Amino acid sequence: MTAMPPLHRLKVHEDARGKLVAIEGPGDIPFAIGRVYYIVAGDGSSRGFHAHRTLQQVMMCVHGSCRVVLDDGRARSEYSLDRPDEALAVGPMTWREMHDFSPGAVLLVLASDRFDEDDYIRDYDVFVREATGGAA
Ligand code: TYD
């Protein structure tokens, strides 16, 4: 990941018709896009609870809101995503949890690669061990 701050604002083209937000790479995001997916909130249940060994992602709540917890194995940060022009960068070896989805919220995710289950770490203790080099 580059030195891009985790949370940054995208340019909005807004007029009476509404808002248009464009994302161009490279520049707006720090990797070539290999996959796009989106989550549409259901019953508001939390999601995520995993890290990726190599995958880079940028997420935006393009409709509604949610709260994202990022954890590098030593410290946790929380972000409220509640505007369509706010992009949260999530680097490799970052445990993520998404909570408090508002009804019908849509979380759009840009990812650096295709879906690969082998890149996932789904056990928090394993993640902390790998992220801290076994120090934790
Ligand atoms: P899951 O990992 O449970 O989502 P979350 O991290 O938001 O809790 O993914 C749900 C299902 O979707 C699971 O069967 C894997 C599948 N999936 C894909 O097929 N492609 C993808 O790009 C993603 C992210 C998930």
Backbone and ligand atoms as CSV (ligand in chain L), in Angstrom:
chain,resi,resn,atom,element,x,y,z
A,1,MET,N,N,0.844,-1.197,0.000
A,1,MET,CA,C,0.000,0.000,0.000
A,1,MET,C,C,0.878,1.245,0.000
A,2,THR,N,N,0.416,2.290,-0.607
A,2,THR,CA,C,1.186,3.526,-0.601
A,2,THR,C,C,0.952,4.262,0.709
A,3,ALA,N,N,1.477,5.479,0.779
A,3,ALA,CA,C,1.314,6.276,1.989
A,3,ALA,C,C,-0.041,6.976,2.036
A,4,MET,N,N,-0.924,6.609,1.145
A,4,MET,CA,C,-2.270,7.200,1.116
A,4,MET,C,C,-2.933,7.076,2.499
A,5,PRO,N,N,-3.540,8.154,3.000
A,5,PRO,CA,C,-4.218,8.022,4.298
A,5,PRO,C,C,-5.376,7.039,4.178
A,6,PRO,N,N,-5.702,6.337,5.264
A,6,PRO,CA,C,-6.746,5.313,5.156
A,6,PRO,C,C,-8.067,5.874,4.639
A,7,LEU,N,N,-8.413,7.084,5.124
A,7,LEU,CA,C,-9.708,7.646,4.724
A,7,LEU,C,C,-9.466,8.883,3.876
A,8,HIS,N,N,-10.021,8.914,2.684
A,8,HIS,CA,C,-9.866,10.139,1.899
A,8,HIS,C,C,-11.096,10.408,1.050
A,9,ARG,N,N,-11.255,11.683,0.729
A,9,ARG,CA,C,-12.432,12.142,-0.014
A,9,ARG,C,C,-12.193,12.075,-1.513
A,10,LEU,N,N,-13.174,11.614,-2.213
A,10,LEU,CA,C,-13.134,11.584,-3.674
A,10,LEU,C,C,-13.823,12.834,-4.206
A,11,LYS,N,N,-13.459,13.195,-5.413
A,11,LYS,CA,C,-14.065,14.399,-6.005
A,11,LYS,C,C,-15.520,14.099,-6.397
A,12,VAL,N,N,-16.391,15.027,-6.026
A,12,VAL,CA,C,-17.816,14.859,-6.342
A,12,VAL,C,C,-18.216,15.877,-7.408
A,13,HIS,N,N,-18.871,15.392,-8.447
A,13,HIS,CA,C,-19.452,16.273,-9.462
A,13,HIS,C,C,-20.940,16.347,-9.136
A,14,GLU,N,N,-21.336,17.451,-8.522
A,14,GLU,CA,C,-22.702,17.536,-8.020
A,14,GLU,C,C,-23.457,18.671,-8.694
A,15,ASP,N,N,-24.678,18.393,-9.070
A,15,ASP,CA,C,-25.568,19.446,-9.548
A,15,ASP,C,C,-26.981,19.044,-9.152
A,16,ALA,N,N,-27.963,19.715,-9.703
A,16,ALA,CA,C,-29.346,19.467,-9.283
A,16,ALA,C,C,-29.776,18.026,-9.527
A,17,ARG,N,N,-29.081,17.338,-10.437
A,17,ARG,CA,C,-29.459,15.960,-10.763
A,17,ARG,C,C,-28.949,14.960,-9.735
A,18,GLY,N,N,-27.969,15.397,-8.948
A,18,GLY,CA,C,-27.404,14.484,-7.968
A,18,GLY,C,C,-25.894,14.534,-7.986
A,19,LYS,N,N,-25.288,13.435,-7.539
A,19,LYS,CA,C,-23.831,13.396,-7.410
A,19,LYS,C,C,-23.255,12.347,-8.341
A,20,LEU,N,N,-22.104,12.660,-8.915
A,20,LEU,CA,C,-21.367,11.677,-9.703
A,20,LEU,C,C,-19.949,11.635,-9.130
A,21,VAL,N,N,-19.523,10.425,-8.776
A,21,VAL,CA,C,-18.180,10.243,-8.223
A,21,VAL,C,C,-17.435,9.268,-9.129
A,22,ALA,N,N,-16.294,9.691,-9.641
A,22,ALA,CA,C,-15.492,8.834,-10.523
A,22,ALA,C,C,-14.219,8.407,-9.802
A,23,ILE,N,N,-13.812,7.193,-10.060
A,23,ILE,CA,C,-12.566,6.692,-9.471
A,23,ILE,C,C,-11.696,6.202,-10.610
A,24,GLU,N,N,-10.543,6.811,-10.751
A,24,GLU,CA,C,-9.626,6.437,-11.825
A,24,GLU,C,C,-8.350,5.889,-11.217
A,25,GLY,N,N,-7.865,4.824,-11.805
A,25,GLY,CA,C,-6.597,4.302,-11.325
A,25,GLY,C,C,-5.570,4.331,-12.437
A,26,PRO,N,N,-4.301,4.403,-12.140
A,26,PRO,CA,C,-3.773,4.659,-10.805
A,26,PRO,C,C,-3.876,6.138,-10.473
A,27,GLY,N,N,-3.886,6.438,-9.199
A,27,GLY,CA,C,-3.994,7.833,-8.773
A,27,GLY,C,C,-5.030,7.944,-7.691
A,28,ASP,N,N,-6.280,7.699,-8.035
A,28,ASP,CA,C,-7.325,7.768,-7.020
A,28,ASP,C,C,-7.210,6.604,-6.043
A,29,ILE,N,N,-6.770,5.460,-6.544
A,29,ILE,CA,C,-6.535,4.329,-5.648
A,29,ILE,C,C,-5.132,3.774,-5.931
A,30,PRO,N,N,-4.518,3.157,-4.936
A,30,PRO,CA,C,-3.091,2.818,-5.042
A,30,PRO,C,C,-2.796,1.459,-5.666
A,31,PHE,N,N,-3.729,0.918,-6.463
A,31,PHE,CA,C,-3.463,-0.380,-7.099
A,31,PHE,C,C,-4.337,-0.512,-8.340
A,32,ALA,N,N,-3.976,-1.447,-9.193
A,32,ALA,CA,C,-4.807,-1.746,-10.352
A,32,ALA,C,C,-5.994,-2.588,-9.880
A,33,ILE,N,N,-7.178,-2.247,-10.337
A,33,ILE,CA,C,-8.385,-2.943,-9.874
A,33,ILE,C,C,-8.496,-4.309,-10.547
A,34,GLY,N,N,-8.552,-5.347,-9.715
A,34,GLY,CA,C,-8.713,-6.701,-10.236
A,34,GLY,C,C,-10.110,-7.237,-10.033
A,35,ARG,N,N,-10.859,-6.575,-9.167
A,35,ARG,CA,C,-12.217,-7.067,-8.838
A,35,ARG,C,C,-13.009,-5.944,-8.192
A,36,VAL,N,N,-14.283,-5.916,-8.483
A,36,VAL,CA,C,-15.219,-5.000,-7.826
A,36,VAL,C,C,-16.350,-5.850,-7.270
A,37,TYR,N,N,-16.707,-5.618,-6.017
A,37,TYR,CA,C,-17.910,-6.269,-5.505
A,37,TYR,C,C,-18.627,-5.309,-4.566
A,38,TYR,N,N,-19.865,-5.607,-4.294
A,38,TYR,CA,C,-20.582,-4.760,-3.356
A,38,TYR,C,C,-21.462,-5.600,-2.460
A,39,ILE,N,N,-21.656,-5.070,-1.281
A,39,ILE,CA,C,-22.470,-5.715,-0.259
A,39,ILE,C,C,-23.715,-4.858,-0.069
A,40,VAL,N,N,-24.860,-5.467,-0.118
A,40,VAL,CA,C,-26.116,-4.780,0.178
A,40,VAL,C,C,-26.586,-5.289,1.536
A,41,ALA,N,N,-26.748,-4.387,2.494
A,41,ALA,CA,C,-27.062,-4.807,3.863
A,41,ALA,C,C,-28.380,-5.560,3.919
A,42,GLY,N,N,-28.386,-6.593,4.748
A,42,GLY,CA,C,-29.607,-7.364,4.963
A,42,GLY,C,C,-30.201,-7.000,6.314
A,43,ASP,N,N,-29.996,-7.885,7.286
A,43,ASP,CA,C,-30.605,-7.651,8.602
A,43,ASP,C,C,-29.729,-6.795,9.509
A,44,GLY,N,N,-28.672,-6.220,8.956
A,44,GLY,CA,C,-27.803,-5.350,9.759
A,44,GLY,C,C,-26.683,-6.101,10.453
A,45,SER,N,N,-26.584,-7.408,10.209
A,45,SER,CA,C,-25.540,-8.210,10.859
A,45,SER,C,C,-24.153,-7.722,10.460
A,46,SER,N,N,-23.235,-7.883,11.399
A,46,SER,CA,C,-21.845,-7.552,11.130
A,46,SER,C,C,-21.244,-8.547,10.140
A,47,ARG,N,N,-20.219,-8.097,9.405
A,47,ARG,CA,C,-19.570,-8.944,8.404
A,47,ARG,C,C,-18.065,-8.748,8.491
A,48,GLY,N,N,-17.381,-9.476,7.649
A,48,GLY,CA,C,-15.932,-9.366,7.576
A,48,GLY,C,C,-15.295,-10.397,8.485
A,49,PHE,N,N,-14.641,-9.931,9.548
A,49,PHE,CA,C,-13.968,-10.811,10.504
A,49,PHE,C,C,-12.913,-11.663,9.805
A,50,HIS,N,N,-12.105,-11.002,9.008
A,50,HIS,CA,C,-10.988,-11.687,8.370
A,50,HIS,C,C,-9.939,-10.655,7.952
A,51,ALA,N,N,-8.782,-11.170,7.581
A,51,ALA,CA,C,-7.730,-10.344,6.971
A,51,ALA,C,C,-7.317,-11.023,5.673
A,52,HIS,N,N,-6.597,-10.282,4.850
A,52,HIS,CA,C,-6.008,-10.864,3.642
A,52,HIS,C,C,-4.500,-10.758,3.735
A,53,ARG,N,N,-3.839,-11.783,3.266
A,53,ARG,CA,C,-2.369,-11.756,3.319
A,53,ARG,C,C,-1.794,-10.756,2.325
A,54,THR,N,N,-2.378,-10.673,1.130
A,54,THR,CA,C,-1.784,-9.798,0.103
A,54,THR,C,C,-2.775,-8.802,-0.499
A,55,LEU,N,N,-4.053,-9.079,-0.401
A,55,LEU,CA,C,-5.045,-8.263,-1.115
A,55,LEU,C,C,-5.110,-6.828,-0.589
A,56,GLN,N,N,-5.213,-5.882,-1.501
A,56,GLN,CA,C,-5.457,-4.485,-1.146
A,56,GLN,C,C,-6.884,-4.143,-1.550
A,57,GLN,N,N,-7.521,-3.324,-0.748
A,57,GLN,CA,C,-8.900,-2.959,-1.031
A,57,GLN,C,C,-9.152,-1.490,-0.714
A,58,VAL,N,N,-10.155,-0.942,-1.365
A,58,VAL,CA,C,-10.680,0.370,-1.006
A,58,VAL,C,C,-12.186,0.200,-0.902
A,59,MET,N,N,-12.778,0.669,0.192
A,59,MET,CA,C,-14.219,0.505,0.356
A,59,MET,C,C,-14.923,1.840,0.556
A,60,MET,N,N,-16.126,1.903,0.014
A,60,MET,CA,C,-16.947,3.105,0.108
A,60,MET,C,C,-18.375,2.693,0.409
A,61,CYS,N,N,-19.002,3.365,1.342
A,61,CYS,CA,C,-20.420,3.112,1.587
A,61,CYS,C,C,-21.183,4.065,0.669
A,62,VAL,N,N,-21.567,3.588,-0.498
A,62,VAL,CA,C,-22.154,4.480,-1.507
A,62,VAL,C,C,-23.630,4.767,-1.239
A,63,HIS,N,N,-24.207,4.013,-0.314
A,63,HIS,CA,C,-25.591,4.294,0.106
A,63,HIS,C,C,-25.728,3.904,1.565
A,64,GLY,N,N,-26.262,4.788,2.392
A,64,GLY,CA,C,-26.422,4.482,3.803
A,64,GLY,C,C,-25.105,4.615,4.542
A,65,SER,N,N,-24.983,3.827,5.598
A,65,SER,CA,C,-23.798,3.961,6.442
A,65,SER,C,C,-23.429,2.637,7.081
A,66,CYS,N,N,-22.178,2.557,7.492
A,66,CYS,CA,C,-21.726,1.431,8.294
A,66,CYS,C,C,-20.478,1.871,9.046
A,67,ARG,N,N,-20.062,1.048,9.967
A,67,ARG,CA,C,-18.871,1.325,10.765
A,67,ARG,C,C,-17.857,0.233,10.458
A,68,VAL,N,N,-16.617,0.650,10.193
A,68,VAL,CA,C,-15.583,-0.323,9.842
A,68,VAL,C,C,-14.490,-0.269,10.904
A,69,VAL,N,N,-14.137,-1.440,11.418
A,69,VAL,CA,C,-13.029,-1.558,12.364
A,69,VAL,C,C,-11.854,-2.164,11.617
A,70,LEU,N,N,-10.701,-1.507,11.696
A,70,LEU,CA,C,-9.468,-2.035,11.111
A,70,LEU,C,C,-8.482,-2.303,12.243
A,71,ASP,N,N,-7.800,-3.426,12.133
A,71,ASP,CA,C,-6.934,-3.887,13.218
A,71,ASP,C,C,-5.662,-4.427,12.573
A,72,ASP,N,N,-4.521,-3.883,12.988
A,72,ASP,CA,C,-3.249,-4.352,12.398
A,72,ASP,C,C,-2.566,-5.408,13.270
A,73,GLY,N,N,-3.284,-5.904,14.253
A,73,GLY,CA,C,-2.720,-6.922,15.140
A,73,GLY,C,C,-2.203,-6.320,16.436
A,74,ARG,N,N,-2.074,-5.014,16.439
A,74,ARG,CA,C,-1.601,-4.323,17.648
A,74,ARG,C,C,-2.599,-3.269,18.110
A,75,ALA,N,N,-3.244,-2.594,17.154
A,75,ALA,CA,C,-4.167,-1.504,17.502
A,75,ALA,C,C,-5.362,-1.538,16.556
A,76,ARG,N,N,-6.490,-1.046,17.068
A,76,ARG,CA,C,-7.728,-0.990,16.282
A,76,ARG,C,C,-8.072,0.457,15.965
A,77,SER,N,N,-8.593,0.697,14.774
A,77,SER,CA,C,-9.110,2.013,14.404
A,77,SER,C,C,-10.528,1.819,13.911
A,78,GLU,N,N,-11.367,2.817,14.152
A,78,GLU,CA,C,-12.764,2.737,13.727
A,78,GLU,C,C,-13.074,3.859,12.768
A,79,TYR,N,N,-13.849,3.552,11.760
A,79,TYR,CA,C,-14.220,4.554,10.754
A,79,TYR,C,C,-15.722,4.466,10.518
A,80,SER,N,N,-16.373,5.626,10.508
A,80,SER,CA,C,-17.778,5.679,10.118
A,80,SER,C,C,-17.836,6.045,8.650
A,81,LEU,N,N,-18.390,5.163,7.865
A,81,LEU,CA,C,-18.532,5.453,6.435
A,81,LEU,C,C,-19.990,5.828,6.208
A,82,ASP,N,N,-20.227,7.078,5.872
A,82,ASP,CA,C,-21.613,7.524,5.729
A,82,ASP,C,C,-21.785,8.525,4.602
A,83,ARG,N,N,-20.830,8.538,3.679
A,83,ARG,CA,C,-21.003,9.400,2.508
A,83,ARG,C,C,-20.372,8.725,1.292
A,84,PRO,N,N,-20.992,8.909,0.121
A,84,PRO,CA,C,-20.576,8.152,-1.056
A,84,PRO,C,C,-19.224,8.561,-1.610
A,85,ASP,N,N,-18.682,9.684,-1.119
A,85,ASP,CA,C,-17.408,10.158,-1.650
A,85,ASP,C,C,-16.259,9.907,-0.685
A,86,GLU,N,N,-16.480,9.059,0.305
A,86,GLU,CA,C,-15.429,8.794,1.276
A,86,GLU,C,C,-14.908,7.379,1.052
A,87,ALA,N,N,-13.597,7.267,0.820
A,87,ALA,CA,C,-13.000,5.974,0.483
A,87,ALA,C,C,-12.042,5.554,1.586
A,88,LEU,N,N,-12.190,4.318,2.025
A,88,LEU,CA,C,-11.332,3.784,3.086
A,88,LEU,C,C,-10.407,2.726,2.495
A,89,ALA,N,N,-9.104,2.979,2.592
A,89,ALA,CA,C,-8.120,2.013,2.076
A,89,ALA,C,C,-7.835,0.968,3.154
A,90,VAL,N,N,-7.847,-0.279,2.730
A,90,VAL,CA,C,-7.599,-1.389,3.652
A,90,VAL,C,C,-6.465,-2.223,3.056
A,91,GLY,N,N,-5.322,-2.163,3.693
A,91,GLY,CA,C,-4.139,-2.843,3.159
A,91,GLY,C,C,-4.098,-4.306,3.531
A,92,PRO,N,N,-3.069,-5.000,3.047
A,92,PRO,CA,C,-2.887,-6.396,3.420
A,92,PRO,C,C,-2.609,-6.520,4.919
A,93,MET,N,N,-2.828,-7.688,5.440
A,93,MET,CA,C,-2.602,-7.979,6.861
A,93,MET,C,C,-3.321,-6.970,7.760
A,94,THR,N,N,-4.569,-6.722,7.418
A,94,THR,CA,C,-5.430,-5.864,8.235
A,94,THR,C,C,-6.725,-6.621,8.518
A,95,TRP,N,N,-6.954,-6.874,9.783
A,95,TRP,CA,C,-8.226,-7.505,10.178
A,95,TRP,C,C,-9.331,-6.468,10.025
A,96,ARG,N,N,-10.431,-6.823,9.359
A,96,ARG,CA,C,-11.524,-5.879,9.185
A,96,ARG,C,C,-12.843,-6.458,9.657
A,97,GLU,N,N,-13.619,-5.586,10.264
A,97,GLU,CA,C,-14.982,-5.939,10.676
A,97,GLU,C,C,-15.887,-4.802,10.235
A,98,MET,N,N,-17.036,-5.147,9.677
A,98,MET,CA,C,-18.012,-4.132,9.274
A,98,MET,C,C,-19.259,-4.315,10.137
A,99,HIS,N,N,-19.636,-3.234,10.816
A,99,HIS,CA,C,-20.745,-3.284,11.767
A,99,HIS,C,C,-21.783,-2.210,11.436
A,100,ASP,N,N,-22.943,-2.339,12.080
A,100,ASP,CA,C,-23.961,-1.281,12.107
A,100,ASP,C,C,-24.372,-0.795,10.725
A,101,PHE,N,N,-24.615,-1.725,9.832
A,101,PHE,CA,C,-25.120,-1.346,8.507
A,101,PHE,C,C,-26.504,-0.719,8.660
A,102,SER,N,N,-26.709,0.429,8.058
A,102,SER,CA,C,-28.056,0.991,8.037
A,102,SER,C,C,-28.891,0.180,7.033
A,103,PRO,N,N,-30.223,0.230,7.154
A,103,PRO,CA,C,-31.055,-0.590,6.259
A,103,PRO,C,C,-30.765,-0.289,4.787
A,104,GLY,N,N,-30.469,-1.314,4.034
A,104,GLY,CA,C,-30.232,-1.156,2.595
A,104,GLY,C,C,-28.899,-0.532,2.242
A,105,ALA,N,N,-28.008,-0.371,3.221
A,105,ALA,CA,C,-26.701,0.235,2.926
A,105,ALA,C,C,-25.975,-0.581,1.865
A,106,VAL,N,N,-25.219,0.124,1.029
A,106,VAL,CA,C,-24.449,-0.551,-0.025
A,106,VAL,C,C,-22.975,-0.213,0.169
A,107,LEU,N,N,-22.178,-1.238,0.413
A,107,LEU,CA,C,-20.734,-1.060,0.576
A,107,LEU,C,C,-20.059,-1.545,-0.703
A,108,LEU,N,N,-19.437,-0.604,-1.402
A,108,LEU,CA,C,-18.756,-0.918,-2.661
A,108,LEU,C,C,-17.279,-1.140,-2.367
A,109,VAL,N,N,-16.734,-2.231,-2.892
A,109,VAL,CA,C,-15.336,-2.573,-2.594
A,109,VAL,C,C,-14.563,-2.763,-3.891
A,110,LEU,N,N,-13.433,-2.066,-4.000
A,110,LEU,CA,C,-12.502,-2.258,-5.109
A,110,LEU,C,C,-11.349,-3.084,-4.561
A,111,ALA,N,N,-10.964,-4.115,-5.273
A,111,ALA,CA,C,-9.921,-5.009,-4.769
A,111,ALA,C,C,-8.829,-5.180,-5.820
A,112,SER,N,N,-7.633,-5.467,-5.338
A,112,SER,CA,C,-6.480,-5.532,-6.238
A,112,SER,C,C,-6.392,-6.858,-6.986
A,113,ASP,N,N,-7.206,-7.829,-6.593
A,113,ASP,CA,C,-7.074,-9.145,-7.237
A,113,ASP,C,C,-8.404,-9.891,-7.217
A,114,ARG,N,N,-8.415,-11.007,-7.902
A,114,ARG,CA,C,-9.608,-11.844,-7.944
A,114,ARG,C,C,-9.809,-12.535,-6.597
A,115,PHE,N,N,-10.989,-13.104,-6.416
A,115,PHE,CA,C,-11.307,-13.810,-5.172
A,115,PHE,C,C,-10.411,-15.037,-5.018
A,116,ASP,N,N,-9.783,-15.156,-3.853
A,116,ASP,CA,C,-8.892,-16.292,-3.603
A,116,ASP,C,C,-8.988,-16.655,-2.124
A,117,GLU,N,N,-9.695,-17.725,-1.836
A,117,GLU,CA,C,-9.904,-18.124,-0.439
A,117,GLU,C,C,-8.576,-18.345,0.288
A,118,ASP,N,N,-7.528,-18.746,-0.458
A,118,ASP,CA,C,-6.229,-19.009,0.187
A,118,ASP,C,C,-5.567,-17.742,0.723
A,119,ASP,N,N,-6.037,-16.588,0.269
A,119,ASP,CA,C,-5.448,-15.322,0.724
A,119,ASP,C,C,-6.070,-14.855,2.048
A,120,TYR,N,N,-7.142,-15.541,2.471
A,120,TYR,CA,C,-7.858,-15.136,3.678
A,120,TYR,C,C,-7.189,-15.674,4.942
A,121,ILE,N,N,-7.242,-14.895,6.015
A,121,ILE,CA,C,-6.993,-15.395,7.373
A,121,ILE,C,C,-8.288,-15.144,8.131
A,122,ARG,N,N,-8.946,-16.208,8.513
A,122,ARG,CA,C,-10.270,-16.064,9.130
A,122,ARG,C,C,-10.238,-16.292,10.637
A,123,ASP,N,N,-9.081,-16.691,11.161
A,123,ASP,CA,C,-8.945,-16.928,12.601
A,123,ASP,C,C,-8.174,-15.756,13.215
A,124,TYR,N,N,-8.803,-15.064,14.167
A,124,TYR,CA,C,-8.186,-13.840,14.704
A,124,TYR,C,C,-6.844,-14.130,15.382
A,125,ASP,N,N,-6.752,-15.227,16.112
A,125,ASP,CA,C,-5.494,-15.526,16.806
A,125,ASP,C,C,-4.374,-15.813,15.808
A,126,VAL,N,N,-4.712,-16.520,14.740
A,126,VAL,CA,C,-3.714,-16.783,13.688
A,126,VAL,C,C,-3.277,-15.463,13.069
A,127,PHE,N,N,-4.270,-14.582,12.822
A,127,PHE,CA,C,-3.950,-13.273,12.232
A,127,PHE,C,C,-2.973,-12.507,13.123
A,128,VAL,N,N,-3.282,-12.401,14.406
A,128,VAL,CA,C,-2.424,-11.619,15.307
A,128,VAL,C,C,-1.015,-12.211,15.325
A,129,ARG,N,N,-0.932,-13.532,15.343
A,129,ARG,CA,C,0.403,-14.176,15.340
A,129,ARG,C,C,1.174,-13.801,14.089
A,130,GLU,N,N,0.500,-13.909,12.919
A,130,GLU,CA,C,1.184,-13.607,11.651
A,130,GLU,C,C,1.516,-12.122,11.548
A,131,ALA,N,N,0.586,-11.264,12.008
A,131,ALA,CA,C,0.755,-9.816,11.848
A,131,ALA,C,C,1.852,-9.271,12.753
A,132,THR,N,N,2.065,-9.925,13.866
A,132,THR,CA,C,3.051,-9.403,14.818
A,132,THR,C,C,4.314,-10.259,14.816
A,133,GLY,N,N,4.416,-11.121,13.833
A,133,GLY,CA,C,5.609,-11.944,13.741
A,133,GLY,C,C,5.766,-12.882,14.929
A,134,GLY,N,N,4.608,-13.257,15.498
A,134,GLY,CA,C,4.641,-14.207,16.613
A,134,GLY,C,C,4.919,-13.535,17.943
A,135,ALA,N,N,5.014,-12.161,17.900
A,135,ALA,CA,C,5.351,-11.435,19.126
A,135,ALA,C,C,4.180,-11.346,20.090
A,136,ALA,N,N,2.948,-11.446,19.540
A,136,ALA,CA,C,1.772,-11.246,20.412
A,136,ALA,C,C,1.372,-12.548,21.089
L,1,TYD,P1,P,-17.912,-13.540,3.081
L,1,TYD,O1,O,-16.438,-13.751,3.109
L,1,TYD,O2,O,-18.738,-14.247,4.088
L,1,TYD,O3,O,-18.238,-11.960,3.158
L,1,TYD,P2,P,-17.869,-10.922,4.339
L,1,TYD,O4,O,-16.380,-10.841,4.403
L,1,TYD,O5,O,-18.493,-9.641,3.892
L,1,TYD,O6,O,-18.471,-11.414,5.608
L,1,TYD,O7,O,-18.417,-13.887,1.595
L,1,TYD,C1,C,-19.705,-14.361,1.349
L,1,TYD,C2,C,-19.650,-15.350,0.195
L,1,TYD,O8,O,-19.301,-14.701,-1.023
L,1,TYD,C3,C,-18.633,-16.445,0.422
L,1,TYD,O9,O,-19.228,-17.662,-0.023
L,1,TYD,C4,C,-17.492,-16.082,-0.502
L,1,TYD,C5,C,-18.194,-15.359,-1.616
L,1,TYD,N1,N,-17.386,-14.343,-2.299
L,1,TYD,C6,C,-17.099,-14.502,-3.641
L,1,TYD,O10,O,-17.473,-15.505,-4.283
L,1,TYD,N2,N,-16.391,-13.536,-4.284
L,1,TYD,C7,C,-15.960,-12.431,-3.636
L,1,TYD,O11,O,-15.323,-11.551,-4.271
L,1,TYD,C8,C,-16.245,-12.279,-2.231
L,1,TYD,C9,C,-15.766,-11.078,-1.469
L,1,TYD,C10,C,-16.963,-13.270,-1.604
